[in-house]
Amino acid sequence: MMFAICVTFRIASKQMEAFMPLMLENASASKKLEPGCHRFDVLTDADKPDQVFLYELYTDSAAFDAHCDSAHFNAFSAATADMVVDKEVTSWSMVAS
């Protein structure tokens, strides 16, 4: 069973240049260091220049919990706390077909 996480960040004015390298570093570390992380896409929309959308795919909710407890995630969260105006997180479980 797969477990998907969707995150929408709204980034403070003039903070995107500082935020994006940290976001990409976190995504890369997640894919390399976490065996339960199968996908970590970072997406933007030119019509929404203050937003970043993440699509993450994990083996299960425990793998996502491990991600949230990881050193790289906690470092990213601390480093970007003042850059993020709003963050919406939704989770989705795959339905067996």
MOPAC internal coordinates of N, CA, C and O (Angstrom, degrees):
PM7 1SCF
backbone

  N    0.0000 0     0.00 0     0.00 0    0    0    0
  C    1.4483 1     0.00 0     0.00 0    1    0    0
  C    1.5342 1   108.89 1     0.00 0    2    1    0
  O    1.2310 1   120.22 1   -45.17 1    3    2    1
  N    1.2897 1   117.18 1   134.83 1    3    2    1
  C    1.4645 1   121.45 1   179.51 1    5    3    2
  C    1.5284 1   109.78 1  -103.26 1    6    5    3
  O    1.2310 1   121.70 1   -24.85 1    7    6    5
  N    1.3152 1   114.35 1   155.15 1    7    6    5
  C    1.4579 1   122.56 1  -176.24 1    9    7    6
  C    1.5233 1   107.43 1  -130.57 1   10    9    7
  O    1.2310 1   120.16 1   -59.69 1   11   10    9
  N    1.3193 1   117.29 1   120.31 1   11   10    9
  C    1.4688 1   122.05 1  -177.45 1   13   11   10
  C    1.5245 1   110.61 1  -107.74 1   14   13   11
  O    1.2310 1   121.70 1   -37.04 1   15   14   13
  N    1.3095 1   114.35 1   142.96 1   15   14   13
  C    1.4632 1   122.41 1   175.44 1   17   15   14
  C    1.5238 1   107.35 1  -122.61 1   18   17   15
  O    1.2310 1   120.97 1   -47.80 1   19   18   17
  N    1.3232 1   115.75 1   132.20 1   19   18   17
  C    1.4598 1   122.26 1   173.56 1   21   19   18
  C    1.5198 1   107.35 1  -118.56 1   22   21   19
  O    1.2310 1   120.91 1   -50.01 1   23   22   21
  N    1.3111 1   115.87 1   129.99 1   23   22   21
  C    1.4606 1   121.27 1  -178.99 1   25   23   22
  C    1.5224 1   108.01 1  -128.84 1   26   25   23
  O    1.2310 1   120.92 1   -46.97 1   27   26   25
  N    1.3197 1   115.85 1   133.03 1   27   26   25
  C    1.4576 1   121.08 1   172.36 1   29   27   26
  C    1.5254 1   107.74 1  -117.42 1   30   29   27
  O    1.2310 1   120.96 1   -61.63 1   31   30   29
  N    1.3207 1   115.78 1   118.37 1   31   30   29
  C    1.4597 1   122.30 1   176.07 1   33   31   30
  C    1.5230 1   108.76 1   -99.87 1   34   33   31
  O    1.2310 1   120.57 1   -38.67 1   35   34   33
  N    1.3207 1   116.52 1   141.33 1   35   34   33
  C    1.4603 1   121.45 1   166.13 1   37   35   34
  C    1.5270 1   105.10 1  -112.58 1   38   37   35
  O    1.2310 1   121.33 1   -58.19 1   39   38   37
  N    1.3093 1   115.07 1   121.81 1   39   38   37
  C    1.4616 1   122.00 1  -172.12 1   41   39   38
  C    1.5329 1   110.10 1   -99.37 1   42   41   39
  O    1.2310 1   120.91 1   -39.67 1   43   42   41
  N    1.3039 1   115.87 1   140.33 1   43   42   41
  C    1.4654 1   121.92 1   179.73 1   45   43   42
  C    1.5312 1   110.59 1   -60.09 1   46   45   43
  O    1.2310 1   121.66 1   -26.56 1   47   46   45
  N    1.3064 1   114.43 1   153.44 1   47   46   45
  C    1.4623 1   121.93 1   179.91 1   49   47   46
  C    1.5328 1   110.95 1   -53.24 1   50   49   47
  O    1.2310 1   121.11 1   -47.62 1   51   50   49
  N    1.3291 1   115.48 1   132.38 1   51   50   49
  C    1.4658 1   124.23 1   176.45 1   53   51   50
  C    1.5319 1   113.66 1    65.41 1   54   53   51
  O    1.2310 1   120.05 1  -159.70 1   55   54   53
  N    1.3311 1   117.50 1    20.30 1   55   54   53
  C    1.4638 1   120.79 1   179.77 1   57   55   54
  C    1.5336 1   113.53 1  -109.04 1   58   57   55
  O    1.2310 1   120.25 1   174.33 1   59   58   57
  N    1.3324 1   117.13 1    -5.67 1   59   58   57
  C    1.4642 1   119.74 1  -175.39 1   61   59   58
  C    1.5334 1   112.02 1   -61.80 1   62   61   59
  O    1.2310 1   119.78 1   140.53 1   63   62   61
  N    1.3201 1   118.03 1   -39.47 1   63   62   61
  C    1.4764 1   120.49 1  -179.39 1   65   63   62
  C    1.5230 1   111.49 1   -63.14 1   66   65   63
  O    1.2310 1   119.98 1   146.49 1   67   66   65
  N    1.2977 1   117.65 1   -33.51 1   67   66   65
  C    1.4636 1   121.05 1   178.06 1   69   67   66
  C    1.5279 1   111.06 1   -81.27 1   70   69   67
  O    1.2310 1   120.67 1   144.81 1   71   70   69
  N    1.3167 1   116.32 1   -35.19 1   71   70   69
  C    1.4686 1   121.41 1  -176.77 1   73   71   70
  C    1.5255 1   112.58 1   -70.99 1   74   73   71
  O    1.2310 1   120.23 1   134.43 1   75   74   73
  N    1.3085 1   117.16 1   -45.57 1   75   74   73
  C    1.4695 1   120.47 1  -169.40 1   77   75   74
  C    1.5371 1   114.19 1   -60.95 1   78   77   75
  O    1.2310 1   118.16 1   135.75 1   79   78   77
  N    1.3257 1   121.11 1   -44.25 1   79   78   77
  C    1.4781 1   118.29 1   177.70 1   81   79   78
  C    1.5304 1   112.56 1   -60.84 1   82   81   79
  O    1.2310 1   120.28 1   143.46 1   83   82   81
  N    1.3232 1   117.07 1   -36.54 1   83   82   81
  C    1.4587 1   120.98 1   178.08 1   85   83   82
  C    1.5289 1   110.93 1   -67.53 1   86   85   83
  O    1.2310 1   121.07 1   141.45 1   87   86   85
  N    1.3234 1   115.57 1   -38.55 1   87   86   85
  C    1.4693 1   120.18 1   178.39 1   89   87   86
  C    1.5189 1   110.40 1   -65.03 1   90   89   87
  O    1.2310 1   120.59 1   133.99 1   91   90   89
  N    1.3288 1   116.47 1   -46.01 1   91   90   89
  C    1.4658 1   120.46 1  -179.22 1   93   91   90
  C    1.5257 1   111.73 1   -65.94 1   94   93   91
  O    1.2310 1   120.22 1   145.03 1   95   94   93
  N    1.3138 1   117.19 1   -34.97 1   95   94   93
  C    1.4671 1   121.18 1   176.29 1   97   95   94
  C    1.5361 1   110.36 1   -65.27 1   98   97   95
  O    1.2310 1   120.29 1   137.72 1   99   98   97
  N    1.3208 1   117.06 1   -42.28 1   99   98   97
  C    1.4622 1   121.52 1   177.96 1  101   99   98
  C    1.5309 1   110.81 1   -63.39 1  102  101   99
  O    1.2310 1   120.37 1   136.74 1  103  102  101
  N    1.3169 1   116.91 1   -43.26 1  103  102  101
  C    1.4688 1   120.99 1   179.44 1  105  103  102
  C    1.5268 1   110.23 1   -62.62 1  106  105  103
  O    1.2310 1   120.50 1   134.68 1  107  106  105
  N    1.3157 1   116.65 1   -45.32 1  107  106  105
  C    1.4588 1   121.11 1  -179.80 1  109  107  106
  C    1.5250 1   111.39 1   -62.41 1  110  109  107
  O    1.2310 1   120.18 1   134.50 1  111  110  109
  N    1.3203 1   117.26 1   -45.50 1  111  110  109
  C    1.4663 1   121.17 1   178.93 1  113  111  110
  C    1.5207 1   110.94 1   -63.04 1  114  113  111
  O    1.2310 1   120.35 1   141.32 1  115  114  113
  N    1.3183 1   116.94 1   -38.68 1  115  114  113
  C    1.4669 1   120.57 1   179.30 1  117  115  114
  C    1.5190 1   110.62 1   -61.27 1  118  117  115
  O    1.2310 1   120.49 1   134.79 1  119  118  117
  N    1.3307 1   116.67 1   -45.21 1  119  118  117
  C    1.4667 1   120.57 1  -179.13 1  121  119  118
  C    1.5268 1   111.74 1   -68.30 1  122  121  119
  O    1.2310 1   120.09 1   143.29 1  123  122  121
  N    1.3207 1   117.43 1   -36.71 1  123  122  121
  C    1.4636 1   121.08 1  -176.80 1  125  123  122
  C    1.5287 1   113.28 1   -79.72 1  126  125  123
  O    1.2310 1   120.38 1   140.86 1  127  126  125
  N    1.3313 1   116.89 1   -39.14 1  127  126  125
  C    1.4626 1   121.07 1  -169.18 1  129  127  126
  C    1.5285 1   114.86 1  -100.10 1  130  129  127
  O    1.2310 1   120.17 1   164.62 1  131  130  129
  N    1.3228 1   117.27 1   -15.38 1  131  130  129
  C    1.4626 1   119.94 1  -174.88 1  133  131  130
  C    1.5301 1   109.92 1  -111.55 1  134  133  131
  O    1.2310 1   120.08 1   -72.09 1  135  134  133
  N    1.3371 1   117.46 1   107.91 1  135  134  133
  C    1.4680 1   119.21 1  -179.70 1  137  135  134
  C    1.5297 1   113.47 1   -62.04 1  138  137  135
  O    1.2310 1   119.75 1   157.06 1  139  138  137
  N    1.3294 1   118.09 1   -22.94 1  139  138  137
  C    1.4620 1   121.16 1  -179.87 1  141  139  138
  C    1.5105 1   114.40 1   -87.00 1  142  141  139
  O    1.2310 1   120.14 1   177.14 1  143  142  141
  N    1.3427 1   117.33 1    -2.86 1  143  142  141
  C    1.4661 1   121.73 1   178.54 1  145  143  142
  C    1.5271 1   108.49 1   -96.87 1  146  145  143
  O    1.2310 1   120.83 1   -65.88 1  147  146  145
  N    1.3195 1   116.02 1   114.12 1  147  146  145
  C    1.4658 1   121.29 1  -176.77 1  149  147  146
  C    1.5259 1   113.37 1   -98.97 1  150  149  147
  O    1.2310 1   120.53 1   158.12 1  151  150  149
  N    1.3179 1   116.59 1   -21.88 1  151  150  149
  C    1.4685 1   120.46 1  -177.50 1  153  151  150
  C    1.5249 1   107.59 1  -156.38 1  154  153  151
  O    1.2310 1   121.08 1   -38.67 1  155  154  153
  N    1.3351 1   115.55 1   141.33 1  155  154  153
  C    1.4599 1   120.48 1   176.54 1  157  155  154
  C    1.5212 1   106.30 1  -150.24 1  158  157  155
  O    1.2310 1   120.83 1   -89.16 1  159  158  157
  N    1.3146 1   116.02 1    90.84 1  159  158  157
  C    1.4636 1   122.03 1  -177.81 1  161  159  158
  C    1.5237 1   110.03 1   -97.35 1  162  161  159
  O    1.2310 1   120.84 1   -43.47 1  163  162  161
  N    1.3153 1   116.00 1   136.53 1  163  162  161
  C    1.4638 1   123.77 1   176.69 1  165  163  162
  C    1.5178 1   106.55 1  -113.33 1  166  165  163
  O    1.2310 1   120.54 1   -61.64 1  167  166  165
  N    1.3391 1   116.58 1   118.36 1  167  166  165
  C    1.4633 1   120.55 1  -174.74 1  169  167  166
  C    1.5257 1   110.96 1  -125.34 1  170  169  167
  O    1.2310 1   121.36 1   -30.92 1  171  170  169
  N    1.3402 1   115.00 1   149.08 1  171  170  169
  C    1.4617 1   121.57 1   174.75 1  173  171  170
  C    1.5200 1   109.12 1  -131.60 1  174  173  171
  O    1.2310 1   120.98 1   -14.40 1  175  174  173
  N    1.3120 1   115.74 1   165.60 1  175  174  173
  C    1.4650 1   123.25 1   179.44 1  177  175  174
  C    1.5274 1   107.13 1  -132.43 1  178  177  175
  O    1.2310 1   120.01 1   -57.56 1  179  178  177
  N    1.3137 1   117.58 1   122.44 1  179  178  177
  C    1.4650 1   121.65 1  -178.56 1  181  179  178
  C    1.5286 1   112.13 1   -57.21 1  182  181  179
  O    1.2310 1   120.22 1   152.58 1  183  182  181
  N    1.3284 1   117.19 1   -27.42 1  183  182  181
  C    1.4653 1   120.98 1   179.05 1  185  183  182
  C    1.5272 1   112.80 1   -80.63 1  186  185  183
  O    1.2310 1   120.37 1   171.52 1  187  186  185
  N    1.3320 1   116.90 1    -8.48 1  187  186  185
  C    1.4711 1   122.04 1   179.36 1  189  187  186
  C    1.5304 1   108.08 1  -132.59 1  190  189  187
  O    1.2310 1   120.30 1  -109.88 1  191  190  189
  N    1.3237 1   117.03 1    70.12 1  191  190  189
  C    1.4657 1   120.46 1  -170.94 1  193  191  190
  C    1.5286 1   115.14 1   -65.65 1  194  193  191
  O    1.2310 1   120.01 1   167.54 1  195  194  193
  N    1.3192 1   117.58 1   -12.46 1  195  194  193
  C    1.4647 1   119.94 1   179.38 1  197  195  194
  C    1.5281 1   112.29 1   -99.97 1  198  197  195
  O    1.2310 1   119.92 1  -171.01 1  199  198  197
  N    1.3513 1   117.76 1     8.99 1  199  198  197
  C    1.4596 1   120.38 1  -177.08 1  201  199  198
  C    1.5218 1   112.72 1  -118.96 1  202  201  199
  O    1.2310 1   121.79 1   -32.47 1  203  202  201
  N    1.3300 1   114.19 1   147.53 1  203  202  201
  C    1.4656 1   122.80 1   173.82 1  205  203  202
  C    1.5221 1   106.15 1  -131.63 1  206  205  203
  O    1.2310 1   121.11 1   -47.70 1  207  206  205
  N    1.3280 1   115.48 1   132.30 1  207  206  205
  C    1.4603 1   121.62 1   179.95 1  209  207  206
  C    1.5231 1   108.90 1  -114.38 1  210  209  207
  O    1.2310 1   120.57 1   -46.81 1  211  210  209
  N    1.3222 1   116.51 1   133.19 1  211  210  209
  C    1.4626 1   122.02 1   177.17 1  213  211  210
  C    1.5216 1   109.93 1  -113.76 1  214  213  211
  O    1.2310 1   121.39 1   -40.24 1  215  214  213
  N    1.3337 1   114.94 1   139.76 1  215  214  213
  C    1.4587 1   121.73 1   169.94 1  217  215  214
  C    1.5188 1   106.15 1  -123.54 1  218  217  215
  O    1.2310 1   121.03 1   -64.35 1  219  218  217
  N    1.3382 1   115.63 1   115.65 1  219  218  217
  C    1.4537 1   121.52 1  -176.58 1  221  219  218
  C    1.5278 1   108.73 1  -121.84 1  222  221  219
  O    1.2310 1   120.67 1   -40.42 1  223  222  221
  N    1.3186 1   116.33 1   139.58 1  223  222  221
  C    1.4591 1   120.90 1  -179.25 1  225  223  222
  C    1.5260 1   108.98 1  -126.63 1  226  225  223
  O    1.2310 1   121.27 1   -56.42 1  227  226  225
  N    1.3256 1   115.17 1   123.58 1  227  226  225
  C    1.4620 1   122.86 1  -177.36 1  229  227  226
  C    1.5227 1   110.34 1  -121.45 1  230  229  227
  O    1.2310 1   120.99 1   -20.16 1  231  230  229
  N    1.3228 1   115.70 1   159.84 1  231  230  229
  C    1.4569 1   121.69 1   177.80 1  233  231  230
  C    1.5245 1   110.39 1   -58.92 1  234  233  231
  O    1.2310 1   120.57 1   136.85 1  235  234  233
  N    1.3288 1   116.51 1   -43.15 1  235  234  233
  C    1.4635 1   122.15 1  -178.59 1  237  235  234
  C    1.5264 1   108.78 1  -163.81 1  238  237  235
  O    1.2310 1   120.34 1     0.56 1  239  238  237
  N    1.3258 1   116.95 1  -179.44 1  239  238  237
  C    1.4665 1   120.12 1  -178.07 1  241  239  238
  C    1.5324 1   111.29 1   -65.84 1  242  241  239
  O    1.2310 1   119.89 1   150.18 1  243  242  241
  N    1.3339 1   117.82 1   -29.82 1  243  242  241
  C    1.4693 1   120.40 1   177.62 1  245  243  242
  C    1.5281 1   110.68 1   -64.60 1  246  245  243
  O    1.2310 1   120.08 1   142.99 1  247  246  245
  N    1.3200 1   117.46 1   -37.01 1  247  246  245
  C    1.4682 1   121.11 1   177.37 1  249  247  246
  C    1.5301 1   110.38 1   -65.75 1  250  249  247
  O    1.2310 1   120.29 1   142.53 1  251  250  249
  N    1.3263 1   117.05 1   -37.47 1  251  250  249
  C    1.4653 1   119.99 1   176.03 1  253  251  250
  C    1.5237 1   110.38 1   -67.65 1  254  253  251
  O    1.2310 1   120.32 1   138.63 1  255  254  253
  N    1.3323 1   116.99 1   -41.37 1  255  254  253
  C    1.4651 1   120.01 1   176.53 1  257  255  254
  C    1.5264 1   110.71 1   -58.45 1  258  257  255
  O    1.2310 1   120.44 1   139.50 1  259  258  257
  N    1.3437 1   116.77 1   -40.50 1  259  258  257
  C    1.4682 1   120.82 1   177.64 1  261  259  258
  C    1.5285 1   110.23 1   -62.85 1  262  261  259
  O    1.2310 1   120.42 1   141.43 1  263  262  261
  N    1.3283 1   116.80 1   -38.57 1  263  262  261
  C    1.4686 1   121.18 1   176.13 1  265  263  262
  C    1.5263 1   110.02 1   -59.45 1  266  265  263
  O    1.2310 1   120.60 1   132.95 1  267  266  265
  N    1.3201 1   116.46 1   -47.05 1  267  266  265
  C    1.4710 1   121.10 1  -178.40 1  269  267  266
  C    1.5220 1   112.70 1   -65.12 1  270  269  267
  O    1.2310 1   120.41 1   156.42 1  271  270  269
  N    1.3349 1   116.82 1   -23.58 1  271  270  269
  C    1.4583 1   121.78 1   179.30 1  273  271  270
  C    1.5287 1   112.78 1   -92.96 1  274  273  271
  O    1.2310 1   120.02 1   176.62 1  275  274  273
  N    1.3353 1   117.57 1    -3.38 1  275  274  273
  C    1.4631 1   120.73 1  -174.67 1  277  275  274
  C    1.5278 1   111.84 1   -73.27 1  278  277  275
  O    1.2310 1   121.31 1   -26.85 1  279  278  277
  N    1.3162 1   115.10 1   153.15 1  279  278  277
  C    1.4652 1   120.92 1   179.60 1  281  279  278
  C    1.5236 1   111.27 1   -62.87 1  282  281  279
  O    1.2310 1   120.03 1   138.84 1  283  282  281
  N    1.3462 1   117.55 1   -41.16 1  283  282  281
  C    1.4716 1   119.10 1  -177.84 1  285  283  282
  C    1.5289 1   111.70 1   -67.65 1  286  285  283
  O    1.2310 1   120.02 1   143.94 1  287  286  285
  N    1.3446 1   117.57 1   -36.06 1  287  286  285
  C    1.4678 1   120.03 1   177.55 1  289  287  286
  C    1.5324 1   110.01 1   -66.54 1  290  289  287
  O    1.2310 1   120.40 1   134.99 1  291  290  289
  N    1.3298 1   116.83 1   -45.01 1  291  290  289
  C    1.4642 1   119.77 1  -179.45 1  293  291  290
  C    1.5223 1   111.90 1   -65.18 1  294  293  291
  O    1.2310 1   120.25 1   143.85 1  295  294  293
  N    1.3298 1   117.13 1   -36.15 1  295  294  293
  C    1.4705 1   120.57 1   176.43 1  297  295  294
  C    1.5262 1   110.30 1   -65.98 1  298  297  295
  O    1.2310 1   120.49 1   136.55 1  299  298  297
  N    1.3374 1   116.68 1   -43.45 1  299  298  297
  C    1.4652 1   121.28 1   177.60 1  301  299  298
  C    1.5325 1   110.36 1   -60.54 1  302  301  299
  O    1.2310 1   120.47 1   132.15 1  303  302  301
  N    1.3218 1   116.71 1   -47.85 1  303  302  301
  C    1.4701 1   120.76 1  -178.22 1  305  303  302
  C    1.5229 1   111.74 1   -60.01 1  306  305  303
  O    1.2310 1   120.56 1   137.04 1  307  306  305
  N    1.3229 1   116.54 1   -42.96 1  307  306  305
  C    1.4658 1   120.45 1   179.53 1  309  307  306
  C    1.5320 1   111.15 1   -66.58 1  310  309  307
  O    1.2310 1   120.76 1   137.41 1  311  310  309
  N    1.3220 1   116.16 1   -42.59 1  311  310  309
  C    1.4705 1   120.65 1  -176.62 1  313  311  310
  C    1.5233 1   112.71 1   -68.69 1  314  313  311
  O    1.2310 1   120.08 1   151.68 1  315  314  313
  N    1.3367 1   117.45 1   -28.32 1  315  314  313
  C    1.4652 1   120.57 1  -174.96 1  317  315  314
  C    1.5279 1   113.71 1  -106.24 1  318  317  315
  O    1.2310 1   119.69 1  -178.77 1  319  318  317
  N    1.3021 1   118.20 1     1.23 1  319  318  317
  C    1.4761 1   121.07 1  -174.35 1  321  319  318
  C    1.5250 1   112.92 1   -52.66 1  322  321  319
  O    1.2310 1   119.99 1   137.98 1  323  322  321
  N    1.3252 1   117.63 1   -42.02 1  323  322  321
  C    1.4640 1   120.80 1  -177.99 1  325  323  322
  C    1.5191 1   113.10 1   -81.85 1  326  325  323
  O    1.2310 1   120.04 1   172.52 1  327  326  325
  N    1.3292 1   117.53 1    -7.48 1  327  326  325
  C    1.4641 1   121.58 1   179.48 1  329  327  326
  C    1.5209 1   112.10 1   -91.57 1  330  329  327
  O    1.2310 1   120.21 1   159.06 1  331  330  329
  N    1.3171 1   117.21 1   -20.94 1  331  330  329
  C    1.4646 1   122.21 1  -173.54 1  333  331  330
  C    1.5224 1   109.87 1   -94.47 1  334  333  331
  O    1.2310 1   121.15 1   -58.66 1  335  334  333
  N    1.3323 1   115.40 1   121.34 1  335  334  333
  C    1.4593 1   121.87 1   177.53 1  337  335  334
  C    1.5249 1   109.99 1   -84.53 1  338  337  335
  O    1.2310 1   120.79 1   141.30 1  339  338  337
  N    1.3337 1   116.09 1   -38.70 1  339  338  337
  C    1.4586 1   121.16 1  -177.48 1  341  339  338
  C    1.5189 1   108.68 1  -154.21 1  342  341  339
  O    1.2310 1   121.02 1   -30.07 1  343  342  341
  N    1.3292 1   115.65 1   149.93 1  343  342  341
  C    1.4644 1   120.92 1   179.14 1  345  343  342
  C    1.5261 1   108.03 1  -145.31 1  346  345  343
  O    1.2310 1   121.07 1   -54.30 1  347  346  345
  N    1.3293 1   115.56 1   125.70 1  347  346  345
  C    1.4683 1   121.57 1   177.02 1  349  347  346
  C    1.5201 1   107.87 1  -115.80 1  350  349  347
  O    1.2310 1   120.47 1   -52.15 1  351  350  349
  N    1.3263 1   116.71 1   127.85 1  351  350  349
  C    1.4537 1   122.81 1  -179.54 1  353  351  350
  C    1.5231 1   108.71 1  -121.04 1  354  353  351
  O    1.2310 1   121.27 1   -51.71 1  355  354  353
  N    1.3296 1   115.18 1   128.29 1  355  354  353
  C    1.4610 1   120.20 1   173.20 1  357  355  354
  C    1.5168 1   108.38 1  -125.95 1  358  357  355
  O    1.2310 1   120.86 1   -31.21 1  359  358  357
  N    1.3246 1   115.96 1   148.79 1  359  358  357
  C    1.4638 1   120.53 1   178.45 1  361  359  358
  C    1.5128 1   109.25 1  -121.65 1  362  361  359
  O    1.2310 1   121.78 1   -30.02 1  363  362  361
  N    1.3283 1   114.19 1   149.98 1  363  362  361
  C    1.4590 1   121.56 1  -175.35 1  365  363  362
  C    1.5255 1   109.07 1  -140.23 1  366  365  363
  O    1.2310 1   120.48 1   -45.90 1  367  366  365
  N    1.3073 1   116.68 1   134.10 1  367  366  365
  C    1.4587 1   121.56 1   176.20 1  369  367  366
  C    1.5207 1   109.51 1  -107.49 1  370  369  367
  O    1.2310 1   121.05 1   -40.43 1  371  370  369
  N    1.3123 1   115.60 1   139.57 1  371  370  369
  C    1.4537 1   120.10 1  -179.75 1  373  371  370
  C    1.5348 1   110.30 1   -69.59 1  374  373  371
  O    1.2310 1   121.51 1   -44.42 1  375  374  373
  N    1.3091 1   114.71 1   135.58 1  375  374  373
  C    1.4541 1   121.62 1   177.12 1  377  375  374
  C    1.5198 1   107.61 1   -90.38 1  378  377  375
  O    1.2310 1   120.42 1   -50.83 1  379  378  377
  N    1.3124 1   116.80 1   129.17 1  379  378  377
  C    1.4648 1   120.22 1   178.97 1  381  379  378
  C    1.5239 1   109.37 1   -63.99 1  382  381  379
  O    1.2310 1   121.15 1   -40.95 1  383  382  381
  N    1.3266 1   115.40 1   139.05 1  383  382  381
  C    1.4778 1   118.27 1  -179.82 1  385  383  382
  C    1.5063 1   110.88 1  -109.96 1  386  385  383
  O    1.2310 1   120.10 1   180.00 1  387  386  385

